[in-house]
Amino acid sequence: MQREGRLVNRIRTAILREHPEAIVIKLHGGPYQQAGLPDLLVVIRGRAVFLEVKRPGGALTPLQEHTIARLRAAGALAEVVRSADEALVKLRPFAESLRD
């Protein structure tokens, strides 16, 4: 099974390949960052998209579930993804709707 860090890098690379205009930021946990934030912040056409990366079979912690719910309530797109293909599928409709 692949490590989550390697999966995050694959997802980041796939997003930038399909959406070269995007900015993809890896959010690193630490003492100065809010706990529970998703792994990646993707900015496409001025909108925030948060992606929590989990290995296949991995589960969200209660804090991650709560944080994702708060991000969604604030109007951000926040999703859980388990592969690069899944990340692209979840981003595609959002990115396309912003192109209009």
Rosetta constraint file for C-alpha pairs under 8 A:
AtomPair CA 2 CA 6 HARMONIC 6.80 0.50
AtomPair CA 2 CA 7 HARMONIC 6.91 0.50
AtomPair CA 2 CA 55 HARMONIC 7.51 0.50
AtomPair CA 3 CA 7 HARMONIC 6.46 0.50
AtomPair CA 3 CA 55 HARMONIC 7.48 0.50
AtomPair CA 4 CA 8 HARMONIC 6.15 0.50
AtomPair CA 4 CA 53 HARMONIC 7.22 0.50
AtomPair CA 4 CA 54 HARMONIC 6.64 0.50
AtomPair CA 4 CA 55 HARMONIC 5.97 0.50
AtomPair CA 5 CA 9 HARMONIC 6.41 0.50
AtomPair CA 6 CA 10 HARMONIC 6.33 0.50
AtomPair CA 7 CA 11 HARMONIC 6.18 0.50
AtomPair CA 7 CA 53 HARMONIC 7.58 0.50
AtomPair CA 7 CA 55 HARMONIC 7.56 0.50
AtomPair CA 7 CA 83 HARMONIC 7.00 0.50
AtomPair CA 7 CA 84 HARMONIC 7.66 0.50
AtomPair CA 8 CA 12 HARMONIC 6.14 0.50
AtomPair CA 8 CA 39 HARMONIC 7.62 0.50
AtomPair CA 8 CA 40 HARMONIC 7.87 0.50
AtomPair CA 8 CA 53 HARMONIC 6.45 0.50
AtomPair CA 9 CA 13 HARMONIC 6.15 0.50
AtomPair CA 10 CA 14 HARMONIC 6.17 0.50
AtomPair CA 10 CA 84 HARMONIC 6.25 0.50
AtomPair CA 11 CA 15 HARMONIC 6.15 0.50
AtomPair CA 11 CA 83 HARMONIC 6.74 0.50
AtomPair CA 11 CA 84 HARMONIC 4.36 0.50
AtomPair CA 11 CA 85 HARMONIC 7.95 0.50
AtomPair CA 11 CA 87 HARMONIC 6.81 0.50
AtomPair CA 12 CA 16 HARMONIC 6.32 0.50
AtomPair CA 12 CA 24 HARMONIC 6.52 0.50
AtomPair CA 12 CA 84 HARMONIC 7.92 0.50
AtomPair CA 13 CA 17 HARMONIC 6.15 0.50
AtomPair CA 14 CA 18 HARMONIC 6.31 0.50
AtomPair CA 14 CA 84 HARMONIC 6.15 0.50
AtomPair CA 14 CA 85 HARMONIC 8.00 0.50
AtomPair CA 14 CA 88 HARMONIC 7.46 0.50
AtomPair CA 15 CA 19 HARMONIC 5.67 0.50
AtomPair CA 15 CA 20 HARMONIC 7.60 0.50
AtomPair CA 15 CA 22 HARMONIC 7.76 0.50
AtomPair CA 15 CA 24 HARMONIC 7.89 0.50
AtomPair CA 15 CA 84 HARMONIC 7.77 0.50
AtomPair CA 15 CA 87 HARMONIC 7.67 0.50
AtomPair CA 15 CA 88 HARMONIC 6.48 0.50
AtomPair CA 16 CA 20 HARMONIC 4.70 0.50
AtomPair CA 16 CA 21 HARMONIC 7.49 0.50
AtomPair CA 16 CA 22 HARMONIC 6.43 0.50
AtomPair CA 16 CA 23 HARMONIC 7.75 0.50
AtomPair CA 16 CA 24 HARMONIC 7.52 0.50
AtomPair CA 18 CA 88 HARMONIC 7.91 0.50
AtomPair CA 21 CA 44 HARMONIC 7.06 0.50
AtomPair CA 21 CA 45 HARMONIC 7.96 0.50
AtomPair CA 22 CA 42 HARMONIC 6.68 0.50
AtomPair CA 22 CA 43 HARMONIC 5.61 0.50
AtomPair CA 22 CA 44 HARMONIC 4.89 0.50
AtomPair CA 22 CA 45 HARMONIC 7.41 0.50
AtomPair CA 23 CA 42 HARMONIC 5.64 0.50
AtomPair CA 23 CA 43 HARMONIC 5.14 0.50
AtomPair CA 23 CA 44 HARMONIC 6.85 0.50
AtomPair CA 24 CA 40 HARMONIC 6.67 0.50
AtomPair CA 24 CA 41 HARMONIC 5.78 0.50
AtomPair CA 24 CA 42 HARMONIC 4.49 0.50
AtomPair CA 24 CA 43 HARMONIC 6.53 0.50
AtomPair CA 25 CA 40 HARMONIC 5.59 0.50
AtomPair CA 25 CA 41 HARMONIC 5.08 0.50
AtomPair CA 25 CA 42 HARMONIC 6.34 0.50
AtomPair CA 26 CA 39 HARMONIC 5.86 0.50
AtomPair CA 26 CA 40 HARMONIC 4.71 0.50
AtomPair CA 26 CA 41 HARMONIC 6.50 0.50
AtomPair CA 27 CA 37 HARMONIC 7.45 0.50
AtomPair CA 27 CA 38 HARMONIC 7.10 0.50
AtomPair CA 27 CA 39 HARMONIC 5.27 0.50
AtomPair CA 27 CA 40 HARMONIC 5.69 0.50
AtomPair CA 27 CA 41 HARMONIC 6.92 0.50
AtomPair CA 28 CA 33 HARMONIC 7.83 0.50
AtomPair CA 28 CA 39 HARMONIC 7.20 0.50
AtomPair CA 29 CA 33 HARMONIC 6.06 0.50
AtomPair CA 29 CA 34 HARMONIC 7.68 0.50
AtomPair CA 29 CA 35 HARMONIC 6.83 0.50
AtomPair CA 30 CA 35 HARMONIC 7.95 0.50
AtomPair CA 35 CA 63 HARMONIC 7.80 0.50
AtomPair CA 36 CA 63 HARMONIC 5.49 0.50
AtomPair CA 36 CA 64 HARMONIC 4.72 0.50
AtomPair CA 36 CA 67 HARMONIC 6.04 0.50
AtomPair CA 37 CA 52 HARMONIC 7.93 0.50
AtomPair CA 37 CA 64 HARMONIC 6.71 0.50
AtomPair CA 37 CA 67 HARMONIC 6.42 0.50
AtomPair CA 37 CA 68 HARMONIC 7.71 0.50
AtomPair CA 38 CA 50 HARMONIC 5.99 0.50
AtomPair CA 38 CA 51 HARMONIC 5.57 0.50
AtomPair CA 38 CA 52 HARMONIC 4.32 0.50
AtomPair CA 38 CA 53 HARMONIC 7.39 0.50
AtomPair CA 38 CA 64 HARMONIC 7.27 0.50
AtomPair CA 38 CA 68 HARMONIC 7.58 0.50
AtomPair CA 39 CA 50 HARMONIC 7.50 0.50
AtomPair CA 39 CA 51 HARMONIC 6.03 0.50
AtomPair CA 39 CA 52 HARMONIC 5.04 0.50
AtomPair CA 39 CA 53 HARMONIC 6.14 0.50
AtomPair CA 40 CA 50 HARMONIC 5.72 0.50
AtomPair CA 40 CA 51 HARMONIC 5.08 0.50
AtomPair CA 40 CA 52 HARMONIC 6.58 0.50
AtomPair CA 40 CA 53 HARMONIC 7.79 0.50
AtomPair CA 41 CA 48 HARMONIC 6.73 0.50
AtomPair CA 41 CA 49 HARMONIC 5.81 0.50
AtomPair CA 41 CA 50 HARMONIC 4.70 0.50
AtomPair CA 41 CA 51 HARMONIC 6.48 0.50
AtomPair CA 42 CA 48 HARMONIC 5.95 0.50
AtomPair CA 42 CA 49 HARMONIC 4.96 0.50
AtomPair CA 42 CA 50 HARMONIC 6.18 0.50
AtomPair CA 42 CA 51 HARMONIC 7.67 0.50
AtomPair CA 43 CA 47 HARMONIC 5.43 0.50
AtomPair CA 43 CA 48 HARMONIC 4.87 0.50
AtomPair CA 43 CA 49 HARMONIC 6.16 0.50
AtomPair CA 44 CA 48 HARMONIC 6.86 0.50
AtomPair CA 44 CA 49 HARMONIC 7.66 0.50
AtomPair CA 44 CA 95 HARMONIC 6.75 0.50
AtomPair CA 45 CA 95 HARMONIC 7.90 0.50
AtomPair CA 45 CA 98 HARMONIC 6.93 0.50
AtomPair CA 47 CA 76 HARMONIC 7.51 0.50
AtomPair CA 48 CA 76 HARMONIC 5.75 0.50
AtomPair CA 48 CA 77 HARMONIC 6.71 0.50
AtomPair CA 49 CA 76 HARMONIC 6.06 0.50
AtomPair CA 49 CA 77 HARMONIC 4.78 0.50
AtomPair CA 49 CA 78 HARMONIC 5.84 0.50
AtomPair CA 50 CA 76 HARMONIC 7.38 0.50
AtomPair CA 50 CA 77 HARMONIC 6.15 0.50
AtomPair CA 50 CA 78 HARMONIC 4.55 0.50
AtomPair CA 50 CA 79 HARMONIC 6.41 0.50
AtomPair CA 51 CA 78 HARMONIC 5.81 0.50
AtomPair CA 51 CA 79 HARMONIC 5.10 0.50
AtomPair CA 51 CA 80 HARMONIC 5.74 0.50
AtomPair CA 51 CA 81 HARMONIC 6.62 0.50
AtomPair CA 51 CA 87 HARMONIC 7.81 0.50
AtomPair CA 52 CA 78 HARMONIC 7.63 0.50
AtomPair CA 52 CA 79 HARMONIC 6.20 0.50
AtomPair CA 52 CA 80 HARMONIC 4.69 0.50
AtomPair CA 52 CA 81 HARMONIC 6.21 0.50
AtomPair CA 53 CA 80 HARMONIC 5.92 0.50
AtomPair CA 53 CA 81 HARMONIC 5.14 0.50
AtomPair CA 53 CA 82 HARMONIC 5.86 0.50
AtomPair CA 53 CA 83 HARMONIC 7.93 0.50
AtomPair CA 54 CA 58 HARMONIC 5.40 0.50
AtomPair CA 54 CA 59 HARMONIC 7.09 0.50
AtomPair CA 54 CA 60 HARMONIC 7.84 0.50
AtomPair CA 54 CA 80 HARMONIC 6.99 0.50
AtomPair CA 54 CA 81 HARMONIC 6.25 0.50
AtomPair CA 54 CA 82 HARMONIC 5.16 0.50
AtomPair CA 55 CA 82 HARMONIC 5.43 0.50
AtomPair CA 55 CA 83 HARMONIC 7.80 0.50
AtomPair CA 56 CA 82 HARMONIC 5.69 0.50
AtomPair CA 60 CA 64 HARMONIC 5.79 0.50
AtomPair CA 60 CA 65 HARMONIC 6.18 0.50
AtomPair CA 61 CA 65 HARMONIC 6.30 0.50
AtomPair CA 62 CA 66 HARMONIC 6.17 0.50
AtomPair CA 63 CA 67 HARMONIC 6.09 0.50
AtomPair CA 64 CA 68 HARMONIC 6.07 0.50
AtomPair CA 65 CA 69 HARMONIC 6.22 0.50
AtomPair CA 66 CA 70 HARMONIC 6.27 0.50
AtomPair CA 67 CA 71 HARMONIC 6.18 0.50
AtomPair CA 68 CA 72 HARMONIC 6.21 0.50
AtomPair CA 68 CA 78 HARMONIC 5.84 0.50
AtomPair CA 68 CA 79 HARMONIC 7.50 0.50
AtomPair CA 69 CA 73 HARMONIC 6.16 0.50
AtomPair CA 70 CA 74 HARMONIC 6.22 0.50
AtomPair CA 71 CA 75 HARMONIC 6.58 0.50
AtomPair CA 71 CA 76 HARMONIC 5.45 0.50
AtomPair CA 71 CA 77 HARMONIC 7.26 0.50
AtomPair CA 71 CA 78 HARMONIC 6.48 0.50
AtomPair CA 72 CA 76 HARMONIC 4.99 0.50
AtomPair CA 72 CA 77 HARMONIC 5.85 0.50
AtomPair CA 72 CA 78 HARMONIC 6.04 0.50
AtomPair CA 79 CA 90 HARMONIC 7.69 0.50
AtomPair CA 81 CA 86 HARMONIC 5.90 0.50
AtomPair CA 81 CA 87 HARMONIC 5.60 0.50
AtomPair CA 82 CA 86 HARMONIC 6.53 0.50
AtomPair CA 82 CA 87 HARMONIC 7.57 0.50
AtomPair CA 83 CA 87 HARMONIC 6.32 0.50
AtomPair CA 84 CA 88 HARMONIC 6.30 0.50
AtomPair CA 85 CA 89 HARMONIC 6.21 0.50
AtomPair CA 86 CA 90 HARMONIC 6.18 0.50
AtomPair CA 87 CA 91 HARMONIC 6.12 0.50
AtomPair CA 88 CA 92 HARMONIC 5.80 0.50
AtomPair CA 89 CA 93 HARMONIC 7.46 0.50
AtomPair CA 90 CA 94 HARMONIC 7.40 0.50
AtomPair CA 91 CA 95 HARMONIC 5.96 0.50
AtomPair CA 92 CA 96 HARMONIC 5.97 0.50
AtomPair CA 93 CA 97 HARMONIC 6.05 0.50
AtomPair CA 94 CA 98 HARMONIC 6.54 0.50
AtomPair CA 95 CA 99 HARMONIC 6.64 0.50
AtomPair CA 96 CA 100 HARMONIC 7.32 0.50
